[in-house]
Amino acid sequence: MKNIQTRNQKRARLVFENVRSIENSAIQKKYGSISLSAATLMRTAGLVQALAFYAAKNEKHHLQLMNHLESELKDMGILTLNDQLMNRAMDADLTTYMRLTQETIALCQWHKRFAQSVLKAETGGEEL
């Protein structure tokens, strides 16, 4: 019998594995802090703007979150193996951009949940 999972189950599994893989406690704290606000930033600023903000910060925890989101979108079949999230989002037509945004925000919501439960992140921590 084939194991059938919902999209949310797949998202949860992928995000949990990525969050759990962070071993450095200093990175865990910073990663957890930005994970709490990632979905909100993407909703208010837009996907490309949020990704550009993280890239401009050029700090390990920001880049790691971007890499995790990209790999999760690839594993979900939203991006191809050759796609880079930032480039794909910038070049996408409206329908594709909306889907990318929706899927990325859904993943960010799981990042927030696991940041709270696994990394013990709390609001009021480090700013973006």
C-alpha positions as CSV (number, residue, x, y, z in Angstrom):
1,M,0.0,0.0,0.0
2,K,1.3,3.4,-1.0
3,N,2.0,6.0,1.7
4,I,-0.2,9.0,0.8
5,Q,0.6,12.3,2.6
6,T,-1.1,15.7,2.4
7,R,0.9,18.7,1.3
8,N,1.0,19.9,4.9
9,Q,2.4,16.6,6.1
10,K,5.1,16.9,3.4
11,R,5.9,20.5,4.4
12,A,6.0,19.6,8.1
13,R,8.4,16.7,7.5
14,L,10.8,18.7,5.3
15,V,10.9,21.7,7.6
16,F,11.3,19.6,10.7
17,E,14.3,17.8,9.2
18,N,15.9,21.1,8.2
19,V,15.2,22.8,11.5
20,R,16.5,19.8,13.4
21,S,19.7,19.8,11.3
22,I,20.9,23.1,12.7
23,E,23.5,22.2,15.3
24,N,25.1,25.5,16.2
25,S,23.3,27.0,19.2
26,A,24.0,30.6,18.2
27,I,22.7,30.0,14.7
28,Q,19.6,28.2,16.2
29,K,18.7,31.2,18.2
30,K,19.1,33.7,15.3
31,Y,17.4,31.3,12.8
32,G,14.5,30.7,15.2
33,S,14.1,34.5,15.7
34,I,13.9,35.2,11.9
35,S,11.6,32.2,11.4
36,L,9.0,33.7,13.7
37,S,8.6,36.7,11.4
38,A,9.4,35.2,7.9
39,A,5.8,34.6,6.8
40,T,4.7,38.1,7.9
41,L,7.6,39.7,6.1
42,M,6.7,37.8,2.9
43,R,3.0,38.8,3.2
44,T,3.7,42.5,3.8
45,A,6.8,43.1,1.6
46,G,6.4,40.4,-1.0
47,L,8.4,37.3,-1.8
48,V,11.1,38.9,-3.8
49,Q,11.6,41.8,-1.5
50,A,11.8,39.5,1.6
51,L,14.3,37.2,-0.2
52,A,16.3,40.2,-1.3
53,F,16.3,41.5,2.3
54,Y,17.7,38.2,3.6
55,A,20.3,38.0,0.9
56,A,21.4,41.6,1.6
57,K,21.8,40.7,5.3
58,N,24.3,38.0,4.1
59,E,24.4,36.4,7.5
60,K,24.5,32.7,8.0
61,H,21.1,32.3,9.6
62,H,19.4,34.4,6.8
63,L,21.1,32.4,4.1
64,Q,20.4,29.1,5.7
65,L,16.7,30.0,5.9
66,M,16.7,30.9,2.2
67,N,18.6,27.6,1.4
68,H,16.1,25.6,3.4
69,L,13.1,27.2,1.7
70,E,14.6,26.6,-1.7
71,S,15.4,22.9,-1.0
72,E,11.9,22.4,0.5
73,L,10.3,23.9,-2.6
74,K,12.4,21.6,-4.7
75,D,11.4,18.6,-2.7
76,M,7.7,19.6,-2.9
77,G,8.1,19.7,-6.7
78,I,7.4,23.5,-6.9
79,L,10.9,24.3,-8.1
80,T,13.0,22.2,-10.5
81,L,16.5,21.0,-9.4
82,N,18.1,23.7,-11.5
83,D,15.9,26.6,-10.2
84,Q,17.1,29.1,-7.7
85,L,14.2,30.5,-5.6
86,M,15.2,34.2,-6.0
87,N,15.7,34.0,-9.8
88,R,12.6,32.0,-10.3
89,A,10.5,34.4,-8.3
90,M,11.9,37.4,-10.1
91,D,11.3,35.9,-13.6
92,A,7.9,34.3,-12.8
93,D,4.6,35.3,-14.4
94,L,1.9,36.4,-12.1
95,T,0.3,33.0,-11.6
96,T,3.6,31.3,-10.9
97,Y,4.7,34.1,-8.6
98,M,1.5,33.8,-6.6
99,R,1.9,30.1,-6.2
100,L,5.6,30.5,-5.2
101,T,4.5,33.0,-2.6
102,Q,1.7,30.9,-1.3
103,E,3.9,27.8,-1.0
104,T,6.8,29.7,0.6
105,I,4.5,31.3,3.2
106,A,3.0,27.9,4.0
107,L,6.6,26.6,4.6
108,C,7.4,29.6,6.7
109,Q,4.4,28.9,8.9
110,W,6.0,25.4,9.6
111,H,9.3,27.1,10.2
112,K,7.7,29.3,12.8
113,R,6.0,26.3,14.5
114,F,9.2,24.3,14.7
115,A,11.3,27.4,15.7
116,Q,9.0,27.7,18.7
117,S,8.8,24.0,19.6
118,V,12.2,22.6,18.5
119,L,14.5,25.7,18.8
120,K,12.5,27.3,21.7
121,A,12.5,30.6,19.9
122,E,10.5,33.4,21.5
123,T,9.1,36.6,20.2
124,G,11.0,39.7,21.2
125,G,14.4,38.2,20.4
126,E,16.8,39.4,17.8
127,E,15.5,41.8,15.2
128,L,15.5,40.7,11.6
